[in-house]
Amino acid sequence: MPPAESAGTLGLVTDIGQMIPAPRAAGRALEPVPSKLLRPATRPGTVARVPLIERLAHDDAGPVVSVVAPAGYGKTTLLAQWAERNGRAFAWVSADEGDNDPRVLLSYIAEALDAVEPIGERVFAALASPQSSVAGSVIPRLAAAFRSMSAPVVLVLDDVHVLRKGECRAAVSALADHVPAGSRLVLAGRSGMPVRVARLRAEGRLLEVGPDDLALTTEEASALLHRAGVRLGGDAFARLFRRTEGWAAGLYLAALSVRAGVPVEKAADAFSGSDRFVSEYLRSELLERLSDDQRRFLTRTAVLERMTERLCDSVLGATGSGAVLEELAAANMLLVPLDRSGRWFRYHHLFRDMLLAELDRREPDRIPELRRRAADWHAGNGSPEDALEYALAAGDADRAARLVEGLWNRVLAPSREATLRRWIHWLDQQGTRFPEFRGRAWAALFRAELCRNGIGQMRADADEAALLFAGTDGFVVPVSATLQGIARVLSGDGEAGDAYLRDAVAAGGTGSGPHHAIALAERSLLAMARGDHAAAEDLAGRARAALDQAGLDRAGLDRAGLDGSGLEESIAAPLVHAVQARTALHRGDLPAAREHVAAAQRVRPWLSTTVPFIAVQARIELARVHLALADVPAARILMDEIDEVFKLRPDLGTLAAEAESLRARLSTRRGGAEHGPSRLTVAELRLLPLLATHLMVPEIADEVHLSPHTIRAQVQSIYRKLGTTSRSKAVARARELGLLDS
């Protein structure tokens, strides 16, 4: 979705020739919307904010700049003027509601920096992995890329007030701590900066520009009106200036009104500065002066966040939108070009708000259909997430359900949980309005997967999803059956659970993603529990084959060109490796058991509470293997991690009793050796891939946001546990053990 307000109010903006990012390399996380990365340019005649620009450009300015003011104060115009006059490289991201997803936001920031100077593929590799750790991998790599730019860069994040999700705000705050010398991180928005303002202010690292700074002086206000072709007498100008209090948007709108024929005295007296008054003014003094065709075009296309000829034609069910857009742009009708070629536009935020209110007043029944058409156009033009947003806004249950079906695998990742929860909320709301809506099934399926309210609710959600999906084709039926089976197993009914899992395996395949491998692994554990070890061995092997076929294991990552450091292979992989280790133990193949344990160790750091029952179950099975191998310390580490998951998700059914049994066994066992690869903690496992690089300790510390002292302590602990005395030997030993790629 496009920015809510990135047009300046001292003069509307266009692209000044910043290169649109080249087509993305294979494996990048998303296809960026070019208009979000375009650096705006002020039009000729814009009032120059010279004192403010000099203040921003001063060498003593802090590395972080906040520009905070209500709509219409010219925040974006000021920054665009700075970009044109400063001579530094500018990377620009216009934030919008769709960026309330850390993977999306960080992808755009990476694309913006990459457009200034190639930052390499390590950042994009981490972003491209659906389950990669944002905090542990993406942010450190992006911060390192920012620091390694060969020349100072000004990174502008515009409209940051739309970033409400904690993960996104934390990501921006982390970047603020790693701005390289000479560069700037500029955050512009209406309120609520996503950084620790008090700390940055106390450290002298923050330059703040607020409404008082942005308010026009009388000289600037007079210049704005003159350049817009409006000359007011002294008294009329004074009244208008007092009413607007230097608010640039009000002055500009007053100028438009006078140019449209409104008497000067009326224009001066029409403004109170309130949003309601401005909306009424725009309606009565601008809309009413347009032809019916122009007015219909404006109000109906106001449902669009950004516009292009073919999109407008599709939404309006007509042709000729390109000519209308050109006519409106030429008339300076608060239409903002978003690219150099003049193909994409958007309305000024204040103007769009008024147009939407007018559309709701004149044609309220038409709004859903206009949004449905927008959804269909985006779906057919490679923008499925934009399509879903329009379908959600339209309240179109069927369209949303179809779009969710194509997108669900993208959001079953820790860093997309915020997006997923928003979808669940909407799908639930629509389910109460439309009882036959499949969105209820998707909401239930997602809730069962997240298991946020315990196993009993997971079972009910999985059953509801299966019932609502009954009779449909595709992967949702075996996925639902897998979750039904797991919920019953964890409720203590292994026999019933196995029946559901058997059905899931029979109906599934690689199309059901990790769930096919999970269903086979769960059946293997049930076979072990009843003493059928031949079946357990067969099922474990089939689970591993399912991983390989679906490209969910390390080989799949390698084929995708990812280096694997800091990546989660799949929610299924840790469990499958643990189950294979247990079957290897039963047949007495200790080398194979250790090999599977090492494979599980590589993915263990990325087991999270997103799918909590897998996070706990995989660790319990691994701990059992470690105990069988007399590696008590490793089992204790896993027990500590299990306890952390239970703090957040206490109701995980029979897993609680299994964890207590494991804890009791551990209480009777001696501590064991102080060294050994299995003693590596999650933090140390995350550090291993960085030891295999050329980075020095201070650079590694910067990557992972820890002090060099902490990193040195972890490195020494790794040496001790691997039985080595140097970094090169530790890396070699880790490769021998399968903890690092060869």
TAUR-V72149 format. One record per backbone hydrogen bond with DSSP energy under -0.5 kcal/mol. CO is the residue of the C=O (numbers start at 1). NH is the residue of the N-H. E is the energy in kcal/mol with one decimal. If there is no record, write none. Layout:
BEGIN
co nh e
CO NH E
CO NH E
END
This chain:
BEGIN
co nh e
10 47 -0.5
12 43 -0.7
14 41 -1.7
25 28 -1.7
30 32 -0.8
32 34 -0.8
33 36 -2.0
34 37 -1.8
35 38 -0.6
36 94 -2.3
38 40 -0.6
39 16 -1.0
41 14 -1.7
43 46 -1.7
48 50 -0.9
49 53 -2.4
50 54 -2.6
51 55 -1.9
52 56 -2.4
53 57 -2.5
54 58 -0.9
58 61 -1.8
63 185 -2.7
64 207 -2.5
65 187 -3.3
66 68 -0.6
66 209 -2.9
67 189 -2.3
70 73 -1.1
72 249 -2.0
74 78 -2.2
75 79 -1.9
76 80 -2.6
77 81 -2.5
78 82 -2.2
79 83 -2.4
80 84 -1.9
81 85 -1.8
82 86 -2.2
83 87 -0.7
89 154 -2.8
91 156 -3.3
93 95 -0.8
93 158 -2.8
96 99 -2.1
97 100 -1.8
99 101 -1.7
101 104 -0.6
101 105 -2.5
102 106 -2.6
103 107 -1.7
104 108 -2.0
105 109 -2.1
106 110 -2.5
107 111 -2.5
108 112 -2.5
109 113 -2.4
110 114 -2.6
111 115 -1.7
112 116 -0.8
113 116 -0.8
113 117 -2.4
121 125 -2.8
122 126 -1.8
123 127 -2.3
124 128 -2.0
125 129 -0.8
126 129 -0.7
128 130 -0.6
129 132 -1.9
132 134 -0.6
133 137 -1.6
133 138 -1.8
134 139 -2.8
137 141 -2.0
138 142 -2.8
139 143 -2.9
140 144 -2.2
141 145 -2.3
142 146 -2.3
143 147 -2.4
144 148 -1.5
146 149 -1.2
152 89 -0.9
153 155 -0.7
153 184 -2.2
154 91 -2.7
154 156 -0.7
155 157 -0.5
155 186 -3.0
156 93 -2.3
156 158 -0.6
157 188 -2.4
158 95 -2.7
159 162 -1.7
160 163 -1.8
162 164 -1.1
165 169 -2.2
166 170 -2.6
167 171 -1.9
168 172 -2.1
169 173 -2.4
170 174 -2.3
171 175 -2.0
172 176 -2.0
173 177 -0.8
174 177 -0.8
175 178 -1.9
176 179 -0.6
178 180 -0.5
180 183 -1.9
184 155 -2.9
184 186 -0.5
185 65 -2.7
185 187 -0.5
186 157 -3.1
186 188 -0.5
187 67 -2.9
188 159 -0.6
188 160 -2.6
189 69 -1.7
193 195 -0.7
195 197 -1.7
196 200 -2.4
197 201 -2.9
198 202 -2.4
199 203 -2.0
200 205 -2.8
200 206 -0.6
201 204 -1.2
205 64 -1.8
206 208 -0.5
207 66 -2.7
209 68 -2.5
210 214 -2.0
211 215 -2.2
217 221 -2.9
218 222 -2.4
219 223 -2.2
220 224 -2.4
221 225 -2.1
222 226 -2.4
223 227 -2.5
224 228 -1.2
225 230 -2.9
226 229 -1.7
233 237 -3.1
234 238 -2.2
235 239 -2.3
236 240 -2.5
237 241 -2.9
238 242 -2.3
239 243 -2.4
240 244 -2.4
241 245 -2.0
241 246 -0.8
244 247 -1.7
246 216 -2.3
246 248 -0.6
247 251 -1.9
248 252 -2.6
249 253 -2.7
250 254 -2.3
251 255 -2.0
252 256 -2.2
253 257 -2.2
254 258 -2.2
255 259 -2.4
256 260 -1.6
257 262 -2.4
258 261 -1.5
263 267 -2.3
264 268 -2.2
265 269 -1.6
266 270 -1.1
274 278 -2.3
275 279 -2.5
276 280 -2.3
277 281 -2.5
278 282 -2.9
279 283 -2.3
280 284 -2.6
281 285 -3.0
282 286 -1.7
282 287 -2.0
283 288 -1.6
286 289 -1.1
287 290 -2.0
291 295 -2.7
292 296 -2.7
293 297 -2.4
294 298 -2.6
295 299 -2.7
296 300 -2.5
297 301 -2.2
298 302 -0.7
300 303 -1.0
301 304 -1.9
307 345 -2.6
308 312 -2.8
309 313 -2.7
310 314 -2.3
311 315 -2.5
312 316 -2.8
313 317 -1.5
313 318 -1.6
320 324 -1.5
321 325 -2.8
322 326 -2.2
323 327 -2.3
324 328 -2.7
325 329 -2.6
326 330 -2.5
327 331 -1.7
328 333 -2.4
329 332 -1.4
332 334 -1.7
334 336 -0.5
334 348 -2.3
335 337 -0.6
336 346 -1.5
339 342 -1.2
343 309 -0.5
344 338 -3.3
344 339 -0.7
345 307 -3.4
346 336 -3.7
348 352 -3.0
349 353 -2.5
350 354 -1.8
351 355 -2.5
352 356 -2.8
353 357 -2.0
354 358 -2.3
355 359 -2.7
356 360 -2.5
357 361 -1.6
358 362 -2.6
359 363 -3.1
363 366 -1.4
363 367 -0.7
364 367 -0.7
366 370 -2.1
367 371 -2.2
368 372 -2.3
369 373 -2.3
370 374 -1.8
371 375 -2.4
372 376 -2.5
373 377 -2.4
374 378 -2.4
375 379 -2.5
376 380 -2.0
377 381 -0.5
378 381 -0.9
378 383 -2.7
379 382 -0.7
383 387 -2.4
384 388 -2.3
385 389 -2.0
386 390 -2.1
387 391 -2.4
388 392 -2.9
389 393 -2.4
390 394 -2.1
391 395 -0.7
391 396 -2.3
392 395 -1.0
395 397 -1.0
396 400 -2.1
397 401 -2.5
398 402 -2.3
399 403 -2.4
400 404 -2.9
401 405 -2.0
402 406 -1.1
403 407 -0.9
404 407 -0.9
404 408 -1.8
407 410 -1.5
407 411 -0.9
408 411 -0.7
408 412 -0.7
411 413 -1.9
413 416 -1.8
414 417 -1.4
415 103 -0.6
416 420 -2.3
417 421 -2.7
418 422 -1.9
419 423 -2.2
420 424 -2.7
421 425 -2.5
422 426 -2.1
423 427 -3.2
424 428 -2.7
425 429 -2.1
426 430 -2.5
427 431 -1.8
428 432 -1.3
429 433 -0.9
430 434 -2.6
434 437 -2.4
437 440 -1.2
438 442 -1.9
439 443 -2.8
440 444 -2.4
441 445 -2.5
442 446 -2.8
443 447 -2.4
444 448 -2.4
445 449 -2.0
446 450 -2.3
447 451 -2.2
447 452 -0.5
450 612 -0.5
451 454 -0.6
454 458 -2.1
455 459 -2.8
456 460 -2.0
457 461 -2.8
458 462 -2.9
459 463 -2.5
460 464 -2.4
461 465 -2.6
462 466 -2.5
463 467 -2.5
464 468 -2.5
465 469 -2.1
466 470 -0.8
467 470 -0.6
469 472 -2.2
474 477 -0.7
475 479 -2.0
476 480 -2.5
477 481 -2.3
478 482 -2.3
479 483 -2.1
480 484 -2.5
481 485 -2.6
482 486 -2.5
483 487 -2.3
484 488 -1.8
485 489 -2.5
486 490 -2.8
487 491 -0.5
488 493 -2.7
489 492 -1.4
490 654 -2.4
492 494 -0.8
493 497 -2.3
494 498 -2.7
495 499 -1.6
496 500 -1.9
497 501 -2.5
498 502 -2.6
499 503 -2.1
500 504 -2.3
501 505 -2.5
502 506 -2.3
503 507 -2.2
504 508 -1.8
509 512 -1.8
510 513 -1.8
512 515 -1.4
513 516 -1.0
513 517 -0.6
514 518 -2.3
515 519 -2.6
516 520 -1.8
517 521 -2.4
518 522 -2.8
519 523 -2.0
520 524 -2.0
521 525 -2.0
522 526 -2.0
523 527 -2.3
524 528 -2.2
525 529 -2.2
526 530 -1.4
527 532 -2.4
528 531 -1.6
531 533 -1.5
532 536 -2.0
533 537 -2.4
534 538 -2.1
535 539 -2.8
536 540 -2.4
537 541 -2.1
538 542 -2.1
539 543 -2.1
540 544 -2.1
541 545 -2.2
542 546 -2.2
543 547 -1.9
544 548 -2.2
545 549 -2.7
546 550 -2.1
547 551 -0.6
547 552 -2.5
547 553 -0.6
548 551 -0.9
553 556 -1.0
553 557 -1.4
554 558 -2.5
555 559 -2.5
556 560 -1.2
557 562 -2.3
558 561 -1.5
564 567 -1.7
566 133 -1.2
567 569 -0.5
570 574 -0.7
572 576 -2.4
573 577 -2.6
574 578 -2.0
575 579 -2.4
576 580 -2.4
577 581 -2.2
578 582 -1.9
579 583 -2.1
580 584 -2.3
581 585 -2.0
582 586 -1.9
583 587 -1.6
584 589 -2.5
585 588 -1.5
588 590 -1.3
589 593 -2.1
590 594 -2.6
591 595 -2.1
592 596 -2.4
593 597 -2.2
594 598 -2.5
595 599 -2.0
596 600 -2.3
597 601 -2.5
598 602 -1.5
599 603 -0.8
600 603 -0.7
600 604 -1.5
601 605 -0.6
603 606 -1.6
604 607 -1.9
606 608 -0.5
608 611 -0.7
609 612 -0.8
611 614 -0.7
611 615 -1.8
612 616 -2.2
613 617 -2.3
614 618 -2.5
615 619 -1.0
616 620 -2.5
617 621 -2.3
618 622 -2.1
619 623 -2.7
620 624 -2.0
621 625 -1.7
622 626 -2.4
623 627 -2.4
624 628 -2.1
625 629 -1.8
626 631 -3.5
627 630 -1.7
630 632 -0.9
631 635 -1.5
632 636 -2.3
633 637 -2.1
634 638 -2.0
635 639 -2.1
636 640 -2.2
637 641 -1.8
638 642 -2.4
639 643 -2.3
640 644 -1.6
641 645 -1.7
642 646 -2.2
643 647 -1.5
644 648 -0.8
645 648 -0.9
645 649 -2.6
650 652 -1.1
652 655 -1.6
653 656 -1.8
654 658 -2.2
655 659 -2.4
656 660 -2.1
657 661 -2.5
658 662 -2.2
659 663 -2.4
660 664 -2.4
661 665 -2.2
662 666 -2.3
663 667 -1.7
664 668 -0.7
665 668 -0.9
666 669 -1.2
676 679 -1.9
677 680 -1.6
681 685 -2.5
682 686 -2.1
683 687 -1.3
684 688 -1.5
685 689 -0.6
687 690 -0.8
687 691 -1.5
688 691 -0.6
688 692 -1.1
690 693 -1.4
696 700 -2.7
697 701 -2.8
698 702 -1.9
699 703 -2.1
700 704 -2.0
701 705 -0.7
701 706 -2.1
702 705 -0.6
707 711 -2.0
708 712 -2.7
709 713 -2.1
710 714 -2.3
711 715 -2.8
712 716 -2.4
713 717 -1.9
714 718 -2.3
715 719 -2.5
716 720 -2.3
717 721 -2.5
718 722 -2.3
719 723 -0.8
719 724 -2.7
720 723 -0.6
721 676 -1.3
726 730 -2.1
727 731 -2.5
728 732 -2.3
729 733 -2.7
730 734 -2.4
731 735 -2.0
732 736 -2.1
733 737 -2.0
734 739 -2.7
734 740 -1.0
735 738 -0.9
END
